[in-house]
Amino acid sequence: MFGLEPHVLLLLIACLVAACAFEFVNGFHDTANAVATVIYTNTLRPWVAVIWSAFWNFIGVLTGGIAVAMGVVYLLPVESLVDQNVYHGIAMVGALIMAAIIWNVGTWYYGIPASSSHALIGSILGVGIAYSFLPGSNNAAVNWGKAGETGIALLVGPLFGFSLTIVMMFLLKRFVRNKSIFKEPHKRKPPPLWIRLILIATCTLVSYFHGSNDGQKGVGLMMLILIGIVPTYFALDHGKNPLDMRDSLVKVEQVMQKVNVNELGTKDRESVASIKLQTNSLDSIFAGKTQVSQLPQNARFEIRKAILLLNDQAKKIQSSDKVSLSTADRDALKTGLDTMKGFTDYAPWQVLVAVSVSLGLGTMIGWQRIVKTIGERIGKEHLTYAQGASSELVAAAMIGASTSYGLPSSTTHVLSSAIAGSMVANRGIKNLNPQMVRNIALAWVLTLPVTVALAGGLFLLFRAILPS
């Protein structure tokens, strides 16, 4: 299968199973983000809530696109993504999957709402940093530009979640006359119909956006595995004809011909030279080809490699103030590159289904530990109808906004912060449970450094013991 040796095929299957396991763990770890409020306000019975949440997580993965998935993939240095050595791919994906799962399972066991997003991203950063220590890596480490965007998104989310929920609670207190929504829910009696519908709607939105955002991270993980271990088969989207990118390639070449290298510094000249090298490589691959069947299988990987390296260097040219190009030329360059990236940035439907099912099944299992923390332990009082509705509405909005911009969001961090904000809005900062808040904050602070160190160490270990 895929022309792989039996033991490599087994490793591929093991990595794919591990990726599904990560999404499964992600599902039961993050279930509380959607169902805690409807369970603790007696809006839905627990088994109904988790099945409903699982369904919308499933739909979210299938319809959420792949922008976040590719954002996760491109945290790694381009050099590591164009390495055709199968064992190097196994070392990379094996290390980051194991590190993320170890941290996720550990925090779930102790009932601490840690972030699956941070765990996966920390693991990817750890592999990228460790890669820079390898001989011949040319000090290529992490894509720090993409890492910076990701870091800001993950930091801003909880801060906005906390602040906006306080504002939301203030508005509810100001304009809602029915004060029963600010009291502890009756143990058996469901909430008023209107608040019940709002709580179900917010539960649905959080579940959907959790699937569309966190599910995409699983999609990105699966694509790292497939491209890393079977690069010739999954390098390009099989639903597209690579020969169709020749028009875009011509546009890129035409724009680059207008760049005056004499006015550029050394680094910019090197970028221009690299771009011309990759465009020439693509031209030679496409030369004389009229049908996709004329392309050798290995050419698909070479095309992918050229596109990624071309795009990486073109970004440097686009951001350089030394390059004098008109707005039209810059737009043409961007359009051409985006079209070419459309051949590399994709996910087969089988991957989407596998991640959807894994996340959905995980959502229905193991939810009790984190739900109890969200519903009872963040604050000193039982979650009220108003707190549940406002927290989830803000969380859904924040996660949805992040997904629309192709940025990863920590569902756990956003909702936990929103719950904390609702507690503060009720009775001030003293209403927070200091021990649990301290435990959650500690998990947030430790997630990145621990997973970075763990994934980096595992990567170097695997690279040392696996064939070169």
CORNOR-V403330 format. One record per pair of residues at least 12 apart in sequence whose C-alpha atoms are under 7 Angstrom apart, sorted by sequence separation. I is the first residue (numbers start at 1). J is the second residue. If there is no record, write none. Layout:
I_J + I_J
This chain:
104_116 + 129_141 + 399_411 + 420_432 + 128_141 + 129_142 + 35_49 + 128_142 + 35_50 + 103_119 + 125_142 + 35_53 + 34_53 + 100_119 + 395_414 + 100_120 + 395_415 + 282_303 + 100_123 + 392_415 + 395_418 + 99_123 + 282_306 + 391_415 + 311_337 + 96_123 + 391_418 + 96_124 + 278_306 + 391_419 + 96_127 + 391_422 + 278_310 + 387_419 + 307_340 + 307_341 + 92_127 + 275_310 + 387_422 + 275_313 + 274_313 + 275_314 + 304_344 + 379_420 + 271_313 + 374_416 + 378_420 + 243_286 + 379_423 + 271_317 + 76_124 + 243_292 + 268_317 + 77_128 + 241_292 + 380_431 + 76_128 + 379_431 + 380_432 + 379_432 + 380_433 + 378_432 + 379_433 + 378_433 + 377_433 + 264_322 + 378_436 + 264_323 + 377_436 + 378_437 + 79_140 + 77_140 + 77_141 + 236_300 + 259_323 + 77_142 + 232_297 + 235_300 + 76_142 + 77_143 + 232_298 + 235_301 + 75_142 + 76_143 + 75_143 + 232_300 + 236_304 + 74_143 + 232_301 + 235_304 + 231_301 + 75_146 + 75_147 + 255_329 + 19_97 + 255_333 + 15_94 + 18_97 + 22_101 + 25_104 + 29_108 + 251_332 + 252_333 + 251_333 + 252_336 + 251_336 + 249_336 + 248_336 + 26_116 + 248_339 + 248_340 + 245_340 + 117_214 + 240_343 + 237_343 + 236_343 + 237_344 + 236_344 + 235_344 + 237_346 + 223_347 + 222_351 + 93_224 + 93_225 + 219_351 + 219_352 + 219_355 + 218_355 + 90_228 + 89_228 + 90_229 + 89_229 + 215_355 + 215_356 + 86_228 + 86_229 + 41_185 + 68_213 + 72_217 + 42_188 + 42_189 + 43_190 + 69_216 + 73_220 + 84_231 + 42_190 + 43_191 + 56_204 + 60_208 + 64_212 + 68_216 + 69_217 + 72_220 + 42_191 + 59_208 + 60_209 + 63_212 + 68_217 + 57_207 + 61_211 + 66_216 + 69_219 + 70_220 + 53_204 + 56_207 + 57_208 + 60_211 + 61_212 + 69_220 + 73_224 + 56_208 + 60_212 + 43_196 + 57_210 + 58_211 + 53_207 + 57_211 + 61_215 + 61_216 + 38_199 + 38_200 + 35_203 + 34_203 + 34_206 + 34_207 + 206_392 + 202_389 + 209_396 + 203_392 + 206_395 + 199_389 + 202_392 + 206_396 + 209_399 + 213_403 + 198_389 + 202_393 + 205_396 + 209_400 + 202_396 + 23_218 + 213_408 + 213_409 + 184_382 + 19_218 + 184_383 + 185_384 + 184_384 + 185_385 + 183_384 + 210_411 + 19_221 + 182_384 + 19_222 + 181_384 + 182_385 + 181_385 + 182_386 + 181_386 + 16_222 + 15_225 + 12_229 + 169_390 + 168_390 + 82_305 + 165_390 + 165_391 + 165_394 + 78_308 + 164_394 + 78_309 + 161_394 + 161_395 + 157_398 + 157_409 + 161_414 + 165_418 + 169_422 + 153_407 + 161_415 + 153_408 + 154_409 + 158_413 + 162_417 + 166_421 + 153_409 + 154_410 + 158_414 + 161_417 + 162_418 + 165_421 + 166_422 + 169_425 + 113_370 + 150_407 + 157_414 + 161_418 + 165_422 + 111_369 + 112_370 + 150_408 + 162_420 + 163_421 + 111_370 + 158_417 + 162_421 + 166_425 + 111_373 + 70_345 + 66_346 + 62_352 + 61_352 + 62_353 + 117_409 + 117_410 + 62_356 + 61_356 + 115_410 + 115_412 + 58_356 + 114_412 + 115_413 + 58_357 + 113_412 + 58_359 + 57_359 + 58_360 + 57_360 + 55_360 + 54_360 + 54_361 + 54_363 + 54_364 + 50_363 + 51_364 + 50_364 + 126_451 + 114_440 + 122_448 + 126_452 + 130_456 + 113_440 + 125_452 + 126_453 + 129_456 + 112_440 + 119_447 + 123_451 + 127_455 + 114_443 + 118_447 + 119_448 + 122_451 + 123_452 + 126_455 + 127_456 + 114_444 + 118_448 + 122_452 + 126_456 + 130_460 + 23_355 + 27_359 + 31_363 + 119_451 + 123_455 + 127_459 + 26_359 + 27_360 + 24_358 + 28_362 + 20_355 + 23_358 + 24_359 + 27_362 + 28_363 + 32_367 + 36_371 + 40_375 + 68_403 + 71_406 + 23_359 + 26_362 + 27_363 + 28_364 + 31_367 + 71_407 + 24_361 + 25_362 + 28_365 + 20_358 + 24_362 + 28_366 + 29_367 + 32_370 + 36_374 + 37_375 + 68_406 + 28_367 + 32_371 + 36_375 + 67_406 + 68_407 + 68_408 + 29_370 + 32_374 + 40_383 + 41_384 + 41_385 + 37_388 + 100_451 + 99_451 + 99_454 + 99_455 + 96_455 + 95_455 + 95_458 + 95_459 + 92_459 + 91_459 + 91_462 + 91_463 + 88_463 + 33_411 + 33_412 + 87_466 + 87_467 + 87_468 + 30_412 + 33_415
